[in-house]
């Protein structure tokens, strides 16, 4: 199957790795890095080359995680992979700007997906974003020109969910 051009790439992948670093099996480590980081590299590279070839001023949007900004005990492998994704996107933002290609990263916290299914105590749904919320945010970013990095934080207050977006240009 051939496509004419790529306007927007959304990198949205996440493989959790919950373990103290000294107990992580090398196979689990490489699987997490390959899933969370290497896939973003490969897809971003291919999309960028297609955008350059077709002279498309496109947009690469990557869903990272709050773990790409902060560290959490027992999640060193996951945090490492998401920090690397965040750093990678900051770098390619500078490299891609000369082609008119925008690069944005979002860092959602606790999205209601199967990611938490293996947890002994699954977080309350009231504390989580829905996948639809994240999808709506991705569409909004793709439609705008001035997004750089967006932090998404969810707060449960009187059973109402408030979204707080803080913008930061890195």
N, CA and C of each residue as an Amber inpcrd file, in Angstrom:
protein
   510
   0.8450000  -1.1690000   0.0000000   0.0000000   0.0000000   0.0000000
   0.8920000   1.2330000   0.0000000   0.5910000   2.2000000  -0.8580000
   1.3590000   3.4360000  -0.9240000   0.4950000   4.5990000  -0.4840000
   1.1330000   5.5160000   0.2090000   0.4640000   6.7300000   0.6380000
   1.1290000   7.8990000  -0.0590000   0.3630000   8.9480000  -0.3050000
   0.9040000  10.1080000  -0.9940000   1.8630000  10.9150000  -0.1410000
   1.4690000  11.2100000   1.0860000   2.3220000  12.0170000   1.9620000
   1.9170000  11.8010000   3.4110000   2.7850000  12.2470000   4.2900000
   2.5090000  12.1880000   5.7270000   2.4260000  13.6240000   6.2280000
   1.2890000  13.9950000   6.8020000   1.1290000  15.3240000   7.3880000
   1.4000000  15.3070000   8.8840000   0.9200000  14.2610000   9.5440000
   1.0430000  14.1720000  11.0000000   1.4170000  12.7410000  11.3740000
   2.3730000  12.6300000  12.2750000   2.7080000  11.3390000  12.8790000
   2.4020000  11.4460000  14.3590000   1.6660000  10.4820000  14.8800000
   1.4330000  10.4110000  16.3190000   2.0970000   9.1390000  16.8290000
   3.1450000   9.3300000  17.6270000   3.8200000   8.2180000  18.3010000
   3.1120000   8.0040000  19.6320000   2.4590000   6.8780000  19.7850000
   1.7280000   6.6110000  21.0210000   1.9530000   5.1550000  21.4030000
   2.9570000   4.9310000  22.2280000   3.2880000   3.5740000  22.6320000
   3.7710000   3.6100000  24.0730000   3.4640000   2.5920000  24.8130000
   3.9370000   2.5400000  26.1890000   3.9470000   1.1170000  26.7120000
   5.1160000   0.6780000  27.1270000   5.2570000  -0.6380000  27.7520000
   5.8120000  -0.3930000  29.1410000   5.0580000  -0.7770000  30.1270000
   5.4840000  -0.5630000  31.5040000   6.5280000  -1.5680000  31.9500000
   7.3220000  -1.1530000  32.8970000   8.3100000  -2.0410000  33.5090000
   8.3860000  -1.6460000  34.9740000   7.6890000  -2.4130000  35.7980000
   7.6140000  -2.1120000  37.2260000   8.5110000  -3.0850000  37.9720000
   9.6750000  -2.5830000  38.3900000  10.6280000  -3.4240000  39.1160000
  11.7550000  -2.5440000  39.6310000  12.3340000  -2.9400000  40.7260000
  13.5380000  -2.2680000  41.1900000  14.6310000  -2.5550000  40.1810000
  15.4920000  -1.5790000  39.9050000  16.4550000  -1.7000000  38.8140000
  17.3690000  -2.9130000  38.9490000  17.7350000  -3.2720000  40.1720000
  18.6580000  -4.3950000  40.3470000  17.9850000  -5.7500000  40.1140000
  16.6790000  -5.7550000  39.9480000  15.9430000  -6.9940000  39.6980000
  15.4390000  -7.1050000  38.2560000  15.7160000  -6.0810000  37.4470000
  15.2330000  -6.0910000  36.0630000  16.0410000  -7.0840000  35.2330000
  15.3300000  -7.9580000  34.5450000  15.9530000  -8.8900000  33.6140000
  16.3520000  -8.1170000  32.3490000  17.5090000  -8.4140000  31.8060000
  18.0060000  -7.7060000  30.6250000  17.0080000  -7.7730000  29.4640000
  16.3610000  -8.9090000  29.2880000  15.3770000  -9.0690000  28.2130000
  14.2070000  -8.0920000  28.4000000  13.7290000  -7.9370000  29.6360000
  12.6500000  -6.9860000  29.9140000  13.1160000  -5.5510000  29.6810000
  14.3640000  -5.2720000  30.0700000  14.9330000  -3.9380000  29.8730000
  14.9510000  -3.5790000  28.3800000  15.5270000  -4.4640000  27.5650000
  15.6400000  -4.1660000  26.1340000  14.2720000  -4.1160000  25.4610000
  13.3500000  -4.9370000  25.9040000  11.9980000  -4.9050000  25.3540000
  11.3300000  -3.5590000  25.6360000  11.5090000  -3.0530000  26.8490000
  10.9240000  -1.7610000  27.2190000  11.5630000  -0.6290000  26.4230000
  12.8860000  -0.6240000  26.3280000  13.5890000   0.4160000  25.5670000
  13.2040000   0.3500000  24.0900000  13.1480000  -0.8520000  23.5340000
  12.7830000  -0.9950000  22.1210000  11.3550000  -0.5390000  21.8570000
  10.4450000  -0.8940000  22.7460000   9.0480000  -0.5080000  22.5610000
   8.8630000   0.9910000  22.7390000   9.3580000   1.5290000  23.8460000
   9.0760000   2.9240000  24.1870000   9.9520000   3.9340000  23.4670000
  11.1710000   3.5760000  23.1380000  12.1050000   4.5350000  22.5380000
  12.4440000   4.2120000  21.0850000  12.8910000   3.0090000  20.8280000
  13.3430000   2.6800000  19.4760000  12.2100000   2.7990000  18.4620000
  11.0000000   2.4260000  18.8360000   9.8640000   2.5530000  17.9150000
   9.5910000   4.0160000  17.5760000   9.7390000   4.9080000  18.5610000
   9.5510000   6.3440000  18.3240000  10.6270000   6.8540000  17.3600000
  11.8700000   6.4220000  17.5700000  12.9630000   6.7960000  16.6700000
  12.6660000   6.3470000  15.2390000  12.3230000   5.0680000  15.0660000
  12.1210000   4.5230000  13.7220000  10.9550000   5.1930000  12.9990000
   9.8330000   5.3640000  13.6850000   8.6630000   5.9890000  13.0520000
   8.9140000   7.4630000  12.7560000   9.5480000   8.1650000  13.6940000
   9.8440000   9.5910000  13.4890000  10.8130000   9.7820000  12.3320000
  11.8120000   8.9340000  12.2540000  12.7940000   9.0110000  11.1660000
  12.1110000   8.8170000   9.8160000  11.2970000   7.7800000   9.7110000
  10.6210000   7.4860000   8.4460000   9.6660000   8.6120000   8.0610000
   8.8690000   9.0860000   9.0180000   7.9140000  10.1640000   8.7350000
   8.6410000  11.4460000   8.3370000   9.7220000  11.7720000   9.0400000
  10.4910000  12.9780000   8.7140000  11.0540000  12.8940000   7.3020000
  11.6380000  11.7580000   6.9520000  12.1880000  11.6040000   5.6020000
  11.1060000  11.7220000   4.5300000   9.9180000  11.1870000   4.7940000
   8.8100000  11.3220000   3.8400000   8.3380000  12.7710000   3.7520000
   8.2670000  13.4570000   4.8990000   7.8660000  14.8690000   4.9010000
   8.8680000  15.7170000   4.1220000  10.1520000  15.4700000   4.3380000
  11.1960000  16.2160000   3.6240000  11.1010000  15.9400000   2.1240000
  10.9620000  14.6810000   1.7600000  10.8990000  14.2890000   0.3470000
   9.7250000  14.9590000  -0.3650000   8.5690000  15.0120000   0.3110000
   7.3560000  15.5840000  -0.2940000   7.1930000  17.0750000   0.0190000
   8.1910000  17.6620000   0.7210000   8.1620000  19.0760000   1.1120000
   6.9060000  19.4220000   1.9260000   6.5730000  18.5280000   2.8460000
   5.4150000  18.7150000   3.7260000   5.8890000  19.3410000   5.0310000
   5.2430000  20.4160000   5.4280000   5.5350000  21.0260000   6.7330000
   4.6400000  20.3300000   7.7480000   5.0470000  19.1490000   8.1240000
   4.2270000  18.2810000   8.9560000   4.4350000  18.4770000  10.4430000
   3.9190000  17.5300000  11.1850000   3.9390000  17.6160000  12.6460000
   4.1340000  16.2120000  13.2140000   5.1240000  16.0700000  14.0660000
   5.3520000  14.8210000  14.7900000   4.9290000  15.0580000  16.2270000
   3.9850000  14.2720000  16.6930000   3.4680000  14.4070000  18.0570000
   3.7330000  13.0910000  18.7750000   4.3680000  13.1850000  19.9210000
   4.6970000  11.9830000  20.6770000   4.0340000  12.0220000  22.0380000
   3.3910000  10.9270000  22.3910000   2.8180000  10.7650000  23.7220000
   3.8980000  10.1180000  24.5750000   4.4180000  10.8700000  25.5210000
   5.4090000  10.3360000  26.4530000   4.6600000   9.9610000  27.7250000
   5.0670000  10.4890000  28.8280000   4.4500000  10.1910000  30.1150000
   4.9930000  11.1860000  31.1260000   4.2790000  11.3520000  32.2130000
   4.8270000  12.1560000  33.3000000   6.1370000  11.5340000  33.7700000
   6.2830000  10.2330000  33.5610000   7.5290000   9.5300000  33.8970000
   8.6730000   9.9490000  32.9800000   8.3780000  10.7080000  31.9410000
   9.4110000  11.2670000  31.0860000   9.9590000  12.5680000  31.6220000
   9.3650000  13.0440000  32.7100000   9.8000000  14.2910000  33.3390000
  10.2240000  14.0980000  34.7810000   9.6060000  13.1310000  35.4350000
   9.8650000  12.8790000  36.8500000  10.2240000  11.4100000  37.0370000
  10.8340000  11.1020000  38.1450000  11.2330000   9.7230000  38.4390000
  10.3530000   9.1440000  39.5330000  10.0630000   7.8530000  39.4230000
   9.2340000   7.1690000  40.3970000   9.9410000   5.8970000  40.8430000
  10.0630000   5.6670000  42.1440000  10.7410000   4.4560000  42.6360000
  10.0520000   3.1900000  42.1260000  10.8510000   2.2340000  41.7240000
  10.3090000   0.9770000  41.2220000   9.9840000   1.0130000  39.7400000
  10.2560000   2.1300000  39.0930000   9.9500000   2.2900000  37.6710000
  11.1550000   2.8070000  36.8930000  12.3610000   2.4750000  37.3430000
  13.5640000   3.0280000  36.7120000  13.6350000   2.7220000  35.2190000
  13.2980000   1.5130000  34.8130000  13.3340000   1.1570000  33.3970000
  12.3240000   1.9370000  32.5830000  11.1030000   2.0370000  33.0820000
  10.0590000   2.7810000  32.3830000  10.4100000   4.2620000  32.3340000
  10.8090000   4.8210000  33.4820000  11.1640000   6.2450000  33.5290000
  12.3220000   6.5470000  32.5870000  13.3170000   5.6920000  32.5830000
  14.4720000   5.8690000  31.7020000  14.0250000   5.9240000  30.2440000
  13.1690000   5.0160000  29.8470000  12.7240000   4.9780000  28.4530000
  11.9180000   6.2210000  28.0960000  11.0870000   6.6900000  29.0090000
  10.2670000   7.8670000  28.7300000  11.0770000   9.1620000  28.8130000
  12.0710000   9.2200000  29.7100000  12.9840000  10.3710000  29.7220000
  13.7260000  10.4460000  28.3920000  14.1590000   9.2990000  27.8900000
  14.8710000   9.2550000  26.6110000  13.9710000   9.7250000  25.4720000
  12.6970000   9.3420000  25.4950000  11.7430000   9.7960000  24.4810000
  11.6070000  11.3140000  24.5410000  11.4790000  11.8530000  25.7440000
  11.3580000  13.3030000  25.9100000  12.6000000  14.0100000  25.3760000
  13.7640000  13.5200000  25.7320000  15.0190000  14.1100000  25.2680000
  15.1660000  13.9880000  23.7510000  14.8190000  12.8410000  23.2160000
  14.8720000  12.6260000  21.7680000  13.9990000  13.6480000  21.0490000
  12.7800000  13.8430000  21.5440000  11.8700000  14.7930000  20.8980000
  12.3630000  16.2240000  21.0070000  12.9840000  16.5790000  22.1150000
  13.5600000  17.9250000  22.2350000  14.6570000  18.1200000  21.1930000
  15.4640000  17.1040000  20.9800000  16.5460000  17.1950000  19.9930000
  16.0080000  17.2730000  18.5700000  15.0730000  16.3900000  18.2310000
  14.5890000  16.3970000  16.8430000  13.7460000  17.6340000  16.5520000
  13.2030000  18.2690000  17.5860000  12.4870000  19.5320000  17.3780000
  13.4380000  20.5410000  16.7360000  14.6530000  20.6300000  17.2720000
  15.6470000  21.5670000  16.7290000  16.1270000  21.1250000  15.3540000
  16.2740000  19.8360000  15.1470000  16.7680000  19.3340000  13.8700000
  15.7280000  19.4540000  12.7570000  14.4540000  19.3850000  13.0990000
  13.3840000  19.3600000  12.1030000  12.8630000  20.7380000  11.7380000
  13.1360000  21.7180000  12.5700000  12.5780000  23.0540000  12.3540000
  13.0130000  23.6420000  11.0120000  14.2120000  23.3080000  10.5730000
  14.7010000  23.8550000   9.2980000  13.8920000  23.3580000   8.1050000
  13.1530000  22.2730000   8.2880000  12.2870000  21.7510000   7.2310000
  10.8280000  22.1740000   7.4260000  10.5710000  22.9510000   8.4540000
   9.1990000  23.3620000   8.7410000   8.3820000  22.2720000   9.4120000
   9.0510000  21.2810000   9.9610000   8.3660000  20.1780000  10.6400000
   8.3210000  20.4870000  12.1310000   7.1090000  20.4790000  12.6840000
   6.9270000  20.7300000  14.1130000   7.0230000  19.4130000  14.8790000
   7.5120000  19.5050000  16.1060000   7.6140000  18.3370000  16.9770000
   7.0480000  18.7210000  18.3330000   6.0700000  17.9760000  18.7990000
   5.4370000  18.2330000  20.0900000   5.4360000  16.9600000  20.9230000
   5.4380000  17.1470000  22.2270000   5.4070000  16.0210000  23.1560000
   4.3720000  16.3040000  24.2230000   3.5650000  15.3100000  24.5550000
   2.6650000  15.4580000  25.6970000   3.0770000  14.4390000  26.7550000
   2.7670000  14.7840000  27.9900000   3.1630000  13.9570000  29.1330000
   1.9470000  13.6810000  30.0170000   1.0290000  12.8290000  29.5580000
  -0.1510000  12.5530000  30.3880000   0.2100000  11.7150000  31.6140000
  -0.6160000  11.8390000  32.6080000  -0.4330000  11.1050000  33.8610000
  -1.6350000  10.2140000  34.0720000  -1.4200000   8.9380000  34.1870000
  -2.4590000   7.9400000  34.4580000  -3.6230000   8.0140000  33.4640000
  -3.4800000   7.3010000  32.3840000  -4.5450000   7.1810000  31.3960000
  -5.2080000   5.8250000  31.6060000  -6.5200000   5.7930000  31.5450000
  -7.3000000   4.5850000  31.8240000  -7.1550000   3.5740000  30.6770000
  -6.0650000   2.8230000  30.7190000  -5.7910000   1.7940000  29.7100000
  -5.3900000   0.5070000  30.4240000  -5.0610000  -0.5100000  29.6450000
  -4.6470000  -1.7930000  30.2180000  -3.2800000  -1.7040000  30.8920000
  -2.6160000  -0.5660000  30.7720000  -1.3160000  -0.3640000  31.4180000
  -1.3780000  -0.7080000  32.9080000  -2.4990000  -0.4020000  33.5440000
  -2.6300000  -0.6000000  34.9870000  -3.2920000  -1.9270000  35.3620000
  -3.6120000  -2.7670000  34.3980000  -4.3120000  -4.0220000  34.6770000
  -3.5320000  -4.9650000  35.5910000  -2.2290000  -4.9290000  35.5220000
  -1.4240000  -5.8500000  36.3360000  -1.1440000  -5.3130000  37.7430000
  -1.6080000  -4.1240000  38.0290000  -1.3630000  -3.5370000  39.3470000
  -2.2130000  -4.2250000  40.4070000  -1.6300000  -4.4350000  41.5790000
  -2.4100000  -4.9940000  42.6870000  -3.5330000  -4.0370000  43.0610000
  -3.2070000  -2.7610000  43.1170000  -4.2130000  -1.7410000  43.4120000
  -4.2780000  -0.7920000  42.2170000  -5.2790000  -1.0180000  41.3820000
  -5.4480000  -0.1890000  40.1920000  -5.9030000   1.2020000  40.6260000
  -5.3460000   2.2670000  40.0160000  -5.7930000   3.6180000  40.3730000
  -7.2820000   3.8010000  40.0870000  -7.8950000   4.6620000  40.8340000
  -9.3070000   4.9640000  40.6310000  -9.4990000   5.6290000  39.2700000
 -10.5710000   5.2590000  38.5830000 -10.8640000   5.8760000  37.2840000
 -11.0560000   7.3860000  37.4220000 -11.5150000   7.8260000  38.5710000
 -11.7010000   9.2620000  38.7960000 -10.3680000  10.0070000  38.7920000
  -9.2720000   9.2810000  39.0040000  -7.9400000   9.8910000  39.0150000
  -7.2640000   9.8270000  37.6520000  -7.9250000   9.2350000  36.6740000
  -7.2730000   9.0020000  35.3860000  -7.9360000   9.7790000  34.2540000
  -7.1310000  10.0510000  33.2430000  -7.6470000  10.5850000  31.9950000
  -8.2340000   9.4350000  31.1940000  -9.2210000   9.7210000  30.3970000
  -9.7380000   8.6900000  29.4980000  -8.9140000   8.7250000  28.2100000
  -8.8370000   7.6060000  27.5040000  -8.1450000   7.6210000  26.2100000
  -8.7400000   8.6630000  25.2590000 -10.0460000   8.8810000  25.3640000
 -10.6990000   9.8840000  24.5100000 -10.1850000  11.2870000  24.8260000
  -9.9430000  11.5730000  26.1170000  -9.3810000  12.8740000  26.4910000
  -8.0280000  13.0860000  25.8230000  -7.2040000  12.0610000  25.8570000
  -5.8740000  12.1520000  25.2480000  -6.0080000  12.3000000  23.7340000
  -6.8990000  11.5340000  23.1210000  -7.1100000  11.6260000  21.6700000
  -7.5710000  13.0260000  21.2770000  -8.4830000  13.5970000  22.0490000
  -8.9560000  14.9560000  21.7640000  -7.8220000  15.9690000  21.8670000
  -6.9500000  15.7890000  22.8440000  -5.7970000  16.6700000  22.9880000
  -4.8650000  16.5320000  21.7840000  -4.6390000  15.3080000  21.3320000
  -3.7740000  15.0840000  20.1750000  -4.3330000  15.7620000  18.9260000
  -5.6370000  15.6820000  18.7320000  -6.2670000  16.3490000  17.5890000
  -6.0960000  17.8610000  17.7130000  -6.3030000  18.3970000  18.9120000
  -6.1420000  19.8410000  19.1260000  -4.7170000  20.2860000  18.8240000
  -3.7430000  19.5040000  19.2400000  -2.3420000  19.8440000  18.9710000
  -2.0610000  19.7990000  17.4720000  -2.5620000  18.7750000  16.8050000
  -2.3270000  18.6370000  15.3640000  -2.9370000  19.8030000  14.5920000
  -4.0080000  20.3690000  15.1090000  -4.6940000  21.4690000  14.4320000
  -4.0750000  22.8310000  14.7170000  -3.2220000  22.9180000  15.7290000
  -2.6090000  24.2010000  16.1010000  -1.1530000  24.2400000  15.6700000
  -0.6390000  25.4460000  15.6080000   0.7400000  25.6150000  15.1700000
   1.7050000  25.9500000  16.2870000   1.2270000  26.3130000  17.4640000
   2.1320000  26.8750000  18.4620000   2.3500000  26.0110000  19.6910000
   1.9760000  24.7560000  19.6470000   2.2260000  23.8820000  20.7870000
   3.6700000  23.4220000  20.7770000   4.2770000  23.3780000  21.9190000
   5.6340000  22.8490000  22.0410000   5.6030000  21.6220000  22.9430000
   5.4980000  21.8440000  24.2350000   5.4380000  20.7440000  25.1870000
   4.2450000  21.0020000  26.0800000   3.4680000  19.9900000  26.3160000
   2.2790000  20.1460000  27.1340000   2.3230000  19.1520000  28.2720000
   2.1290000  19.6680000  29.4580000   2.0350000  18.8100000  30.6270000
   0.5550000  18.6460000  30.9350000   0.1380000  17.4410000  31.1400000
  -1.2500000  17.1940000  31.4760000  -1.2890000  16.6430000  32.8920000
  -2.0350000  17.3090000  33.7370000  -2.1850000  16.8430000  35.1080000
  -3.6750000  16.7580000  35.3970000  -4.0630000  15.7350000  36.0890000
  -5.4760000  15.5550000  36.3950000  -5.6790000  15.6840000  37.8950000
  -6.7190000  16.3890000  38.2640000  -7.0240000  16.6110000  39.6680000
  -8.4830000  16.2250000  39.9060000  -8.7170000  15.4230000  40.9330000
 -10.0840000  15.0690000  41.2870000 -10.5190000  15.9900000  42.4200000
 -11.5110000  16.8150000  42.1820000 -12.0060000  17.7560000  43.1740000
 -13.5230000  17.7080000  43.1300000 -14.1210000  17.2600000  44.2190000
 -15.5720000  17.1300000  44.3290000 -16.1450000  16.3370000  43.1550000
 -15.4650000  15.2210000  42.8510000 -15.8780000  14.2810000  41.8080000
 -15.9160000  14.9020000  40.4090000 -15.3280000  16.0800000  40.2720000
 -15.2000000  16.6770000  38.9370000 -13.7390000  16.6480000  38.5480000
 -13.4770000  16.3910000  37.3140000 -12.0930000  16.3410000  36.8540000
 -11.7600000  17.6670000  36.1750000 -10.6710000  18.2350000  36.6550000
 -10.1760000  19.4640000  36.0480000  -8.8480000  19.1720000  35.3590000
  -8.6980000  19.6860000  34.2110000  -7.4560000  19.5040000  33.4760000
  -6.6330000  20.7870000  33.5600000  -5.4330000  20.6010000  33.8480000
  -4.5360000  21.7430000  33.9560000  -3.4340000  21.5740000  32.9150000
  -3.3780000  22.4980000  31.9830000  -2.3520000  22.4360000  30.9440000
  -1.3320000  23.5410000  31.2040000  -0.1210000  23.1810000  31.2500000
   0.9520000  24.1510000  31.4160000   1.8720000  24.0190000  30.2050000
   2.1230000  25.1170000  29.5910000   2.9340000  25.0990000  28.3770000
   4.3590000  25.4990000  28.7140000   5.2650000  24.8250000  28.1050000
   6.6720000  25.1270000  28.3240000   7.4110000  24.9930000  26.9960000
   8.1460000  25.9900000  26.6650000   8.9880000  25.9090000  25.4770000
  10.3580000  25.4740000  25.9350000  10.7890000  24.3810000  25.4070000
  12.1000000  23.8850000  25.8340000  13.1720000  24.3300000  24.8870000
